[in-house]
Amino acid sequence: MKTKVLILLAIGISTMGFSQKSEIRDAEKALKDGDVAAAKTALDAAASSIDAADERLQAQYYAVLGNVYSDMASKGDAEAFQPAIDAYNKVISIEEASGKEKYTTVAQQKLSQMTADLVNAAVEDNNNQKFSEAAEKLYLSYKLSPADTVYLYYAASSAVNGQEYEQALKYYNELKEINYDGSGVTYTAVNVETGEVETMDKNTRDLYVKAGTHKDPKEERSPSKKPEIVKNVALIYQQLGDSDKALEAYAEAREANPEDVNLVLGEANLYYSLGDKEKFKELMAQASEMAPDNADLLYNIGVINMEQGNLEDARDAYKRTLAIDPGYINALLNLSTTYVNEGNGLIDEMNALGNSKADIAKYDELKAKKDSLFQEGAKVLEDAVKTNPDNQSILTQLKNIYGALGDTENFMRVKKLLGE
């Protein structure tokens, strides 16, 4: 009786193995015919018992499964990338353990091709402003090809663009852990036949130049990405509301790149949000000293001060900006706005006054001060119109100021200049 049981059991195992082989063959045939759904159905039928099969059959199964999901991914199914990767990695691990390779080389080639497909899909996602999806694909590309650390860098950038700050922080911290630098040298030469600049590795470039097919060899060095990474980590912590970690990150970022005035501005803004106005002023002064002739920097100092309500400091920064670049339109507009904002700040105080003789006198005093500030703002723009007679932004803001002043004559004059 025991012998019969063993025979029956052996027959059962043999039947199961035959069934799996049949289902895998059916899947291969369906995939060859372009019927991915049928291929997947056939493999699903074998899935429950495949782990009990011999290593050769397991490797074949996972190789075909990888091909199925790879085909799905190539046709736009973003969810199919990971299962395909998992299947191909399973092929490699099974054959590595058994010491017999049949499908490993193809699996590795497929993984390499999938990396390229993922990167191309991520580029398309970024072009379509699907930044979060692009970040996931680029990160997966990095996991597939860890030597290509630039994919991790681009994954972090895409995550920031998609406002996925926690995900971006994870990627940036991973870049720091692997000591990613990102600097390098690009080798170029001009193709003599086409006249186009081509990029290639140094040996190829030198060989082409020596052969005479290319000329004008050049080398361009790209700077280290480390300062940018630590700066972005600081900004993300600030965005997430973790002030302590943001300050730590700013300290690290400034140590890595002490000449970056934008880091000083970012740290200053953080201190202001924490209520430390003295530290804010100290850092703003430091930033100004670092680049006294940088119009863009001075303009940004003005913007930050204006956002914080420091109108006198903002005004000073805009005037210094215009001393360097008299045609800086946004500085002109914002300088005018500082006067308008200060004038508007008096309106609530005016409206809160009563009808007593003292209140009426105070009202008249505040109104005169408000109008004077508005006129000062208008004067800035009138001077700007002399050199920018057709600038719509300047004319529109000037028209609005005259409207607020009730100066009908000048309001109509500027309105005419606008072509209204």
C-alpha positions as CSV (number, residue, x, y, z in Angstrom):
1,M,0.0,0.0,0.0
2,K,2.8,2.4,0.9
3,T,4.4,1.7,-2.5
4,K,1.1,2.7,-4.3
5,V,1.0,6.0,-2.3
6,L,4.6,6.8,-3.3
7,I,3.8,6.0,-6.9
8,L,0.7,8.2,-6.9
9,L,2.6,11.0,-5.3
10,A,5.3,10.8,-7.9
11,I,2.7,10.8,-10.6
12,G,1.2,13.9,-9.1
13,I,4.4,15.8,-9.0
14,S,5.2,14.8,-12.6
15,T,1.8,16.0,-13.7
16,M,2.2,19.3,-11.9
17,G,5.6,19.9,-13.5
18,F,4.2,19.0,-17.0
19,S,1.3,21.5,-16.3
20,Q,3.7,24.3,-15.4
21,K,5.8,23.7,-18.5
22,S,2.7,23.7,-20.6
23,E,1.5,27.0,-19.1
24,I,4.9,28.6,-19.5
25,R,5.0,27.5,-23.2
26,D,1.5,28.9,-23.6
27,A,2.6,32.2,-22.1
28,E,5.6,32.3,-24.4
29,K,3.5,31.6,-27.5
30,A,0.9,34.2,-26.5
31,L,3.6,36.8,-25.9
32,K,5.1,36.1,-29.3
33,D,1.7,36.6,-30.9
34,G,1.3,39.9,-29.0
35,D,-1.4,38.7,-26.7
36,V,0.0,40.0,-23.4
37,A,-3.2,39.4,-21.4
38,A,-3.3,35.7,-22.4
39,A,0.4,35.3,-21.6
40,K,-0.2,36.8,-18.1
41,T,-3.2,34.5,-17.6
42,A,-1.2,31.4,-18.4
43,L,1.6,32.5,-16.0
44,D,-1.0,33.2,-13.3
45,A,-2.2,29.6,-13.5
46,A,1.4,28.4,-12.8
47,A,2.2,31.0,-10.1
48,S,0.8,29.1,-7.1
49,S,3.1,26.1,-7.5
50,I,6.1,27.5,-9.3
51,D,8.2,27.7,-6.1
52,A,8.0,23.9,-5.8
53,A,9.4,23.4,-9.3
54,D,13.1,22.8,-10.1
55,E,15.4,25.8,-10.5
56,R,15.5,25.6,-14.3
57,L,11.7,25.8,-14.6
58,Q,11.6,28.6,-12.0
59,A,14.2,30.6,-13.9
60,Q,12.2,30.1,-17.1
61,Y,9.0,31.1,-15.5
62,Y,10.4,34.3,-14.0
63,A,12.1,35.1,-17.3
64,V,8.8,34.9,-19.2
65,L,7.0,36.8,-16.4
66,G,9.7,39.6,-16.7
67,N,9.1,39.7,-20.4
68,V,5.3,40.0,-20.0
69,Y,5.6,42.9,-17.6
70,S,8.4,44.5,-19.6
71,D,6.1,44.5,-22.6
72,M,3.4,46.1,-20.6
73,A,5.8,48.7,-19.3
74,S,7.0,49.5,-22.8
75,K,3.4,50.1,-23.8
76,G,2.8,52.8,-21.2
77,D,1.9,50.8,-18.1
78,A,4.0,52.6,-15.4
79,E,2.9,50.1,-12.8
80,A,4.5,47.2,-14.7
81,F,8.1,48.4,-14.3
82,Q,8.6,47.2,-10.8
83,P,7.1,43.7,-11.3
84,A,9.3,43.3,-14.4
85,I,12.4,44.3,-12.4
86,D,11.5,41.9,-9.6
87,A,11.0,39.0,-12.0
88,Y,14.3,39.6,-13.8
89,N,16.2,39.9,-10.5
90,K,14.5,36.6,-9.4
91,V,15.9,34.9,-12.5
92,I,19.4,36.1,-11.7
93,S,19.2,35.1,-8.0
94,I,17.8,31.6,-8.9
95,E,20.5,30.8,-11.5
96,E,23.2,32.3,-9.3
97,A,22.2,29.9,-6.5
98,S,22.0,26.9,-8.8
99,G,25.2,27.6,-10.6
100,K,23.5,27.1,-13.9
101,E,22.9,30.1,-16.2
102,K,20.5,30.1,-19.1
103,Y,18.4,33.2,-18.7
104,T,20.6,35.5,-16.7
105,T,22.3,37.2,-19.6
106,V,19.0,38.1,-21.2
107,A,17.6,39.2,-17.9
108,Q,20.5,41.5,-17.4
109,Q,20.1,42.9,-20.9
110,K,16.4,43.5,-20.2
111,L,17.1,45.3,-17.0
112,S,19.6,47.5,-18.8
113,Q,17.0,48.3,-21.5
114,M,14.4,48.9,-18.8
115,T,16.6,51.5,-17.2
116,A,16.8,53.4,-20.5
117,D,13.0,53.1,-20.9
118,L,12.4,54.4,-17.4
119,V,14.7,57.4,-17.9
120,N,13.0,58.2,-21.2
121,A,9.6,57.9,-19.6
122,A,10.7,60.2,-16.8
123,V,11.9,62.8,-19.3
124,E,8.5,62.7,-20.9
125,D,6.8,63.0,-17.5
126,N,8.9,66.0,-16.7
127,N,8.1,67.6,-20.0
128,N,4.4,67.0,-19.2
129,Q,4.9,68.4,-15.7
130,K,4.2,65.1,-14.1
131,F,7.0,65.6,-11.7
132,S,6.0,63.1,-9.0
133,E,5.8,60.3,-11.5
134,A,9.1,61.3,-13.1
135,A,10.8,61.3,-9.6
136,E,9.6,57.7,-9.0
137,K,10.8,56.5,-12.3
138,L,14.2,58.1,-11.9
139,Y,14.6,56.7,-8.5
140,L,13.8,53.3,-9.8
141,S,16.4,53.8,-12.6
142,Y,19.0,54.5,-9.9
143,K,18.0,51.4,-8.0
144,L,18.4,49.4,-11.3
145,S,21.7,51.0,-12.1
146,P,23.3,52.2,-8.8
147,A,26.5,53.3,-10.6
148,D,24.4,56.0,-12.4
149,T,24.0,58.2,-9.3
150,V,22.9,61.2,-11.5
151,Y,19.5,59.5,-11.7
152,L,19.1,59.9,-8.0
153,Y,20.0,63.5,-8.3
154,Y,17.4,64.1,-11.0
155,A,14.9,62.2,-9.0
156,A,15.3,64.6,-6.1
157,S,15.0,67.6,-8.5
158,S,11.8,66.2,-10.0
159,A,10.4,65.6,-6.5
160,V,11.0,69.2,-5.5
161,N,9.3,70.4,-8.7
162,G,6.3,68.2,-7.8
163,Q,6.3,69.6,-4.3
164,E,6.9,66.1,-2.9
165,Y,9.2,67.6,-0.3
166,E,9.5,64.6,2.0
167,Q,10.3,62.3,-0.9
168,A,12.9,64.9,-2.2
169,L,14.4,65.0,1.3
170,K,14.8,61.2,1.3
171,Y,16.6,61.4,-2.1
172,Y,18.9,64.3,-1.1
173,N,19.9,62.5,2.2
174,E,20.6,59.4,0.2
175,L,22.8,61.5,-2.1
176,K,24.7,62.8,0.9
177,E,25.1,59.3,2.3
178,I,26.8,58.1,-0.9
179,N,28.9,61.3,-1.0
180,Y,27.5,62.3,-4.4
181,D,29.5,65.1,-6.0
182,G,28.1,65.5,-9.5
183,S,31.1,67.4,-10.8
184,G,32.8,66.2,-13.9
185,V,34.4,67.1,-17.3
186,T,32.6,67.2,-20.6
187,Y,34.7,66.5,-23.7
188,T,33.6,68.1,-27.0
189,A,34.8,68.6,-30.5
190,V,33.4,70.1,-33.7
191,N,32.4,67.6,-36.4
192,V,34.3,68.9,-39.5
193,E,31.7,67.5,-41.9
194,T,28.5,68.8,-40.1
195,G,30.0,71.8,-38.2
196,E,28.1,70.6,-35.1
197,V,29.6,70.3,-31.6
198,E,29.6,66.7,-30.4
199,T,30.1,65.4,-26.9
200,M,32.0,62.1,-26.3
201,D,34.5,60.5,-24.0
202,K,38.1,61.8,-24.0
203,N,39.7,58.9,-25.8
204,T,37.2,58.9,-28.6
205,R,37.4,62.7,-28.9
206,D,41.2,62.7,-29.1
207,L,41.1,59.9,-31.6
208,Y,38.7,61.7,-33.9
209,V,40.7,64.9,-33.6
210,K,43.9,63.0,-34.5
211,A,42.1,61.4,-37.5
212,G,41.0,64.8,-38.7
213,T,37.2,64.2,-38.6
214,H,36.9,66.6,-35.7
215,K,38.5,69.9,-34.6
216,D,38.5,72.5,-31.8
217,P,38.6,70.0,-28.8
218,K,37.3,71.5,-25.6
219,E,36.9,70.5,-22.0
220,E,34.2,71.9,-19.8
221,R,34.1,71.4,-16.0
222,S,30.8,71.2,-14.2
223,P,30.9,72.3,-10.6
224,S,30.2,70.1,-7.6
225,K,26.5,69.6,-6.8
226,K,27.2,69.2,-3.0
227,P,26.5,72.9,-2.1
228,E,23.2,72.8,-4.0
229,I,22.2,69.6,-2.3
230,V,22.8,70.8,1.3
231,K,21.1,74.1,0.4
232,N,18.0,72.3,-0.9
233,V,17.9,70.1,2.2
234,A,17.8,73.3,4.3
235,L,15.1,74.8,2.2
236,I,13.0,71.6,2.4
237,Y,13.3,71.4,6.2
238,Q,12.2,75.0,6.3
239,Q,9.2,74.3,4.0
240,L,8.2,71.3,6.2
241,G,8.3,73.5,9.3
242,D,11.3,71.8,11.0
243,S,13.2,74.9,12.0
244,D,15.9,73.2,14.1
245,K,16.9,70.9,11.3
246,A,16.6,73.7,8.8
247,L,19.1,75.8,10.8
248,E,21.5,72.8,11.1
249,A,21.2,72.3,7.3
250,Y,21.9,76.0,6.6
251,A,25.0,75.8,8.8
252,E,26.2,72.8,6.9
253,A,25.3,74.5,3.5
254,R,27.2,77.7,4.4
255,E,30.2,75.7,5.5
256,A,30.2,73.9,2.2
257,N,29.7,77.1,0.1
258,P,30.5,80.2,2.2
259,E,30.3,82.5,-0.9
260,D,26.6,81.7,-1.6
261,V,24.8,84.9,-0.6
262,N,21.4,83.2,-1.3
263,L,22.1,80.9,1.6
264,V,22.5,83.9,3.9
265,L,19.3,85.3,2.6
266,G,17.5,82.0,3.2
267,E,18.8,81.7,6.7
268,A,17.9,85.3,7.4
269,N,14.3,84.7,6.3
270,L,14.1,81.7,8.5
271,Y,15.3,83.6,11.5
272,Y,12.7,86.3,10.8
273,S,9.9,83.7,10.7
274,L,11.2,82.5,14.1
275,G,10.8,86.0,15.5
276,D,14.6,86.7,15.8
277,K,14.7,90.1,14.1
278,E,18.1,91.0,15.3
279,K,19.6,87.9,13.7
280,F,17.6,88.7,10.6
281,K,19.1,92.2,10.3
282,E,22.6,90.9,11.1
283,L,22.4,88.3,8.2
284,M,20.9,90.8,5.8
285,A,23.7,93.2,6.4
286,Q,26.2,90.3,6.0
287,A,24.6,89.4,2.6
288,S,24.8,93.0,1.5
289,E,28.5,93.2,2.3
290,M,29.2,90.0,0.5
291,A,28.0,91.4,-2.9
292,P,27.7,95.2,-2.7
293,D,27.5,95.6,-6.5
294,N,25.2,92.8,-7.2
295,A,21.9,94.4,-8.4
296,D,19.9,91.1,-8.3
297,L,21.1,90.4,-4.7
298,L,20.2,93.9,-3.5
299,Y,16.8,93.6,-5.2
300,N,16.2,90.3,-3.4
301,I,17.2,91.9,-0.1
302,G,14.5,94.6,-0.9
303,V,11.9,91.9,-1.6
304,I,12.6,90.1,1.6
305,N,12.5,93.3,3.7
306,M,9.2,94.3,2.0
307,E,7.6,91.0,2.6
308,Q,8.6,91.3,6.3
309,G,7.2,94.9,6.4
310,N,10.5,96.6,6.8
311,L,9.7,99.3,4.3
312,E,12.6,101.7,5.0
313,D,15.1,98.9,4.6
314,A,13.4,97.7,1.5
315,R,13.4,101.2,0.1
316,D,17.1,101.5,0.8
317,A,17.8,98.2,-1.0
318,Y,15.8,99.2,-4.0
319,K,17.5,102.5,-4.3
320,R,20.9,100.9,-4.1
321,T,19.7,98.4,-6.8
322,L,18.8,101.3,-9.1
323,A,22.1,103.1,-8.4
324,I,23.7,100.0,-10.0
325,D,21.1,99.4,-12.7
326,P,18.8,102.4,-13.3
327,G,16.7,100.3,-15.7
328,Y,15.8,97.6,-13.2
329,I,12.0,97.7,-13.8
330,N,10.9,95.5,-10.9
331,A,13.1,97.5,-8.5
332,L,11.4,100.7,-9.8
333,L,7.9,99.2,-9.3
334,N,8.7,97.9,-5.9
335,L,10.3,101.1,-4.7
336,S,7.1,102.9,-5.7
337,T,5.1,100.2,-3.9
338,T,6.9,100.8,-0.6
339,Y,5.5,104.3,-0.5
340,V,2.0,103.1,-1.5
341,N,2.1,100.4,1.2
342,E,3.2,102.8,3.8
343,G,0.4,105.1,2.8
344,N,-2.2,102.3,2.9
345,G,-0.9,101.5,6.4
346,L,-2.4,104.8,7.5
347,I,-5.9,104.1,6.2
348,D,-7.0,101.8,9.1
349,E,-5.8,104.5,11.6
350,M,-7.8,107.1,9.7
351,N,-10.9,105.0,9.6
352,A,-10.7,104.3,13.4
353,L,-11.0,108.0,14.2
354,G,-14.2,109.6,15.5
355,N,-15.9,112.9,14.8
356,S,-14.4,115.1,17.5
357,K,-12.5,118.2,16.5
358,A,-9.2,116.5,17.5
359,D,-10.1,113.4,15.5
360,I,-10.9,115.4,12.4
361,A,-7.6,117.3,12.7
362,K,-5.8,114.0,13.1
363,Y,-7.6,112.6,10.1
364,D,-6.6,115.5,7.9
365,E,-3.0,115.2,9.1
366,L,-2.9,111.4,8.3
367,K,-4.6,112.0,4.9
368,A,-2.0,114.6,3.9
369,K,0.7,112.2,4.9
370,K,-0.9,109.3,3.0
371,D,-1.3,111.5,-0.1
372,S,2.3,112.6,0.2
373,L,3.4,109.0,0.2
374,F,1.3,108.2,-2.8
375,Q,2.7,111.1,-4.6
376,E,6.2,110.0,-3.8
377,G,5.4,106.6,-5.3
378,A,4.0,108.3,-8.4
379,K,7.1,110.4,-8.7
380,V,9.3,107.3,-8.8
381,L,7.2,106.0,-11.7
382,E,7.0,109.3,-13.5
383,D,10.8,109.4,-13.6
384,A,10.8,105.8,-14.8
385,V,8.4,106.6,-17.7
386,K,10.9,109.1,-19.1
387,T,13.2,106.2,-20.0
388,N,10.5,103.5,-20.3
389,P,7.6,105.3,-22.0
390,D,5.8,102.2,-23.2
391,N,6.2,99.9,-20.2
392,Q,2.7,98.7,-19.4
393,S,3.5,97.7,-15.8
394,I,4.8,101.1,-14.9
395,L,1.9,102.9,-16.6
396,T,-0.7,100.7,-15.0
397,Q,0.7,101.1,-11.5
398,L,1.0,104.9,-12.1
399,K,-2.6,105.1,-13.2
400,N,-3.8,103.2,-10.1
401,I,-1.9,105.6,-7.8
402,Y,-3.5,108.6,-9.5
403,G,-6.9,106.9,-9.2
404,A,-6.4,106.4,-5.5
405,L,-5.3,110.1,-5.1
406,G,-8.4,111.2,-7.0
407,D,-6.1,113.1,-9.5
408,T,-8.4,112.8,-12.5
409,E,-6.2,114.9,-14.8
410,N,-3.2,112.7,-14.4
411,F,-5.3,109.5,-14.3
412,M,-6.8,110.3,-17.7
413,R,-3.3,111.3,-19.1
414,V,-1.8,108.0,-18.1
415,K,-4.8,106.1,-19.2
416,K,-4.4,107.6,-22.6
417,L,-0.7,106.6,-22.7
418,L,-1.9,103.0,-22.0
419,G,-4.2,103.3,-25.1
420,E,-7.3,102.7,-23.0
